[in-house]
């Protein structure tokens, strides 16, 4: 069960620099993924054998002076509601500003643990200036320089001390976990209620704290899974529902705790930037994806052609990951609700599917021979053998090459597409690794 750490503070104190420093080991992996610009604001940090998620709240501010402080205040409130720990960044060189005071005032009232981080300690002498931050009433400031990395190890040690390891809430590993995610008002609660129906007694609530996702065990009509429900759990703080940052923060937990994510879209509004952010979270966390276009009953022309065009438009926007099922529903009329569950169950099976090494080589090697990777610097790249890794996570294939460093992203995508054409991995991301043979 992952912990979530949020970085807050006024602009230009170095939040993104610290974020990149904490998530650096993974940043490289994320780089070549096509995603939204906001992709940058969420990542994972590994330290001392533990992994936690980090969110940089900085990328969400709408920059205009009058809304500005208001926005930052909202973000801090959302962070308090959603995160397990807050890193409050201030700048040693400028000292305490009014905005720092305002943020500190909100943080002092909160139950969430806070670490005060004094950034831009580029020279040793500067740390004596950090003393003025004691007046914020948030304990000892941790001095560091996010830019050159000095002090970041100490900070991470303190982070781990303050993060309580959470027990895995649902232990039945065999039973898949589905999360319903999406923007506000697309019908998440209606579809959850439609799944569960009025027969609330089939539902076993597993108590998490209010902060965490609640798992609902669902077994009827031959289905058996947990529904990770984050919809109505947390107290709605004083945050407008449409705050983009809010629903992304909301989704992170649900996505991390699930196997398959059911992304709800509103048929009347199509795919919006916020949905793209949520998809990039799903892909980054390597979860299964089922796209559900809800409120289909509100569309006047529901012919097959319109449906097909709609599907194509969605896939075009979410490329390069295009191999996932799309279901058109109306939660209100309970249209095709069961279909969503069937499809989610199939995606779960696709995630566990294994291709035998013999079959994989028999299919893939002739293809690779016919379309080898483009040669680099006059050197020819040969791939002689491939296999699927036996692992708990998503389907991962390893190709052994003489010069793995020369095999670039487009060719990996070619290999992935060929695998998808031959075996059904619909709805699940695939890893392609190229290794020294």
Residue, then its C-alpha position, 0 to 999 in steps of 0.5 A: x500500500x503506497x504512501x503519498x507525499x505532497x510538495x507544497x509552497x509558493x512559486x519559485x522555491x524549487x518544488x519541481x527541482x526537488x520533485x525531479x531530485x526525489x524521483x530521478x531514478x525513474x524520471x529517465x523511464x518516464x521521459x520518452x513516454x508521450x504524455x501530458x505536460x502535467x505528467x511531470x507532477x507525479x512520480x515514485x521515489x525509492x529510498x532505503x528499500x521503500x517506495x512512495x509516491x510524490x506529487x508536486x503541487x506546483x504544476x497546477x497553479x493558474x498564474x494570475x495574481x488575484x487567483x494566485x494565493x487563493x489557488x495555492x491555499x486550495x492546493x495546500x488544503x487538498x494536499x492536507x486531505x489527500x497526502x500522508x505527509x507534506x513537504x513545505x518548501x521555503x527559500x532560505x535566500x528570501x526568508x519568510x514571506x506573507x504567503x509562507x505565513x499564510x500556508x504555515x497557518x493552514x498547515x499548523x491546524x492540520x493533522x497531517x505531518x509536515x516537514x519544513x524544507x528550507x531550499x537553496x542552501x547553495x553555500x554552507x553559510x546560508x544555513x544560519x539564515x534558516x533560523x528565521x523559519x522557526x517562527x513558522x511554528x512547524x519545527x526544525x527546518x531541513x536545509x538542502x539544495x534541491x539543485x545540487x542535491x546536498x541534504x536530500x539524503x537527510x530529508x529522505x531519512x526523515x520522510x521515511x521516519x514520519x511515513x507509517x508503513x501501511x498494512x496491505x488492506x486486502x490480502x486475497x491476492x487472487x481476487x482482482x481489484x477494480x477502481x472506477x476513476x474519472x473526472x467529477x460528475x461523469x457518473x462514477x457513483x451511479x455506476x458503482x451503485x448500479x454494480x452493487x444494486x440495492x442488495x447491499x447485503x452482498x457487499x462486505x465493507x472492509x474498513x480502511x481509515x477514511x483517508x484510504x480507499x474502501x474496498x467493496x467485495x462484490x460477488x454475484x452473477x459469477x463475478x468476484x472482485x473488489x471494487x476500490x471505491x474512492x468516490x464518496x469517502x473523503x470529507x469534501x474539503x472547501x475545494x471546488x469539485x472542478x479543480x483539476x489537481x483535486x481529481x488527479x490527487x483523488x485518483x492516484x490512490x485508487x489507481x495505485x491500489x487496483x489491478x484494472x482501472x475503469x475510466x469513465x468518460x462523459x459521452x456529451x463531453x468527450x475526452x478532456x485533458x484531465x482524462x488524459x492525466x488520469x490515463x497517464x497515471x494508469x499507464x505509469x502505474x502499469x494497470x489495466x484499462x477499460x474505457x467506459x463512455x457513460x451517458x450514451x443515452x443522451x447522445x441523439x445519434x447512437x448509430x454504429x458509425x457514430x460509435x465507431x468514430x467516437x472510439x477512433x477519436x478516443x484511441x487517437x488521443x490516447x496513442x501510443x497506448x491504443x489497445x484497450x476495450x471501450x464500452x458505451x453505457x448508461x448507468x442511469x438506464x443500467x445499459x451494458x453495466x454487466x458488460x463493463x464487469x465482463x470486460x474488466x474481468x477479461x483485462x485481468x486475465x490478459x494481464x496474467x496471460x503467458x506466451x510460451x517461449x517456443x511459440x514466441x520465438x517461432x512467431x517473432x524471430x521471422x518477423x524480426x528477420x524481415x524487419x530488423x532494427x535500423x542499423x546505427x553507425x554502420x553496425x547491424x543489430x541482431x536479435x536472436x532470442x526472446x522470452x516472456x518474463x515470469x513476474x507478478x506485474x504486467x506482461x513483460x517481454x525481453x529481447x536479447x540483442x548484440x547491441x541493445x543500446x541502439x534499439x530505439x523506442x519506435x522499434x520497441x513499439x513495433x515489437x509491441x504491436x506485433x505481439x498484440x496482433x498475435x496474442x490478446x493483451x487488450x487493456x493491459x500495458x506491455x513492457x518490452x526490454x532489450x538486453x545484452x544477449 
